[in-house]
Amino acid sequence: MLSKTKKENAIKKTQTHKTDTGSPEVQVSVLSKKIDELANHLKIHRKDRHSRKGLLQMVADRRKHLKYLQRKSVKRYTKVIKTLGLKK
């Protein structure tokens, strides 16, 4: 589970304005943090099938947000990719 401080840091990293918590950039950032934490959990607990399913759902959700962002604004998309260090 993502701690409150880690989530706040992820939000601050990609916010477009001070009260932004729901833009695609922020959602991708928070999902990326959750994916990293869950991937580390699964390295230890290899047989945890329920968490693996949740991880796959999060990856698919992040992919959808990135596709939406790429369609709407390529400039914002490339900025998020560079900020989070995601590969194209």
N, C-alpha and C positions, 0 to 999 in steps of 0.2 A: 504494500500500500504506500502511496506517495504521501510524504509528510507535508504539513502545511507550509513550512518554510521553503521546501524544494519546489512546491507548486507555485508559490508566490514569486520565487526567483525565475521560474520558467515563464511566468506571465510577464514579469517586468522586462525580461529579455526581448520579447517580441511585441509588446503593446504598441498600438498606433496612437493612443492618447491615454490620459491618466486613468480613466475609469473603464478601459477596454478589457473585457474578460471573455467575450464571445466571438471575436473575429476569427476567421479561418487560421490566421497566423498563430494566434494564441492557442487555439484548439490543437493545432499540429504540434506546437511546442509542448503542451501538457501531455498529449498522447505519446510523444517521443520519450519523455521522462518516464512515463508509466511503462512503456515498452522496454526501456533499458532495465528498470527495476525487476520487471517480471522475467526478462531473459536471464538475469543473474539468479533469480529464484529457481528457474528451471534448470540451470547448470548444476545446482545442488540436488534438486528433487526431480530427477529425470522421469519418474513414472507419474507425475502429477498431470493427468490428462485434462482435467477440468481447467486448470490454469493455462495449459497449452491452447485450449480452445479459446479462452478469453484473450490470449496473446494474439492469435490469428485474427480474431474479430477487431482488435485494436489496430493491427497493421492494416487491415482492409479499410477501416474507418479513416485512418490517417491518409491512406492512398486516395480515398474519395475526396477528402478535404484538399489535398494537393492538386488533384485533377481540376477541382472547382476553381481553385486559386489560379492555376495555370490558364484556364479558360477566360477568367475575368480580368486578370492583370499579370502579365508575364514579369513585369518589373517587381511586383510584390512577391511573386513565386520565387524568382531567383534570389531575392533578398533573404527569404526564409530558408531556402536551401543552403545558402552560404552561412547564415547565422547559426543554424543547427548542425551543420556539417553532414547533411544527408547527401547521398549520391543520387544522381539523376536516374 
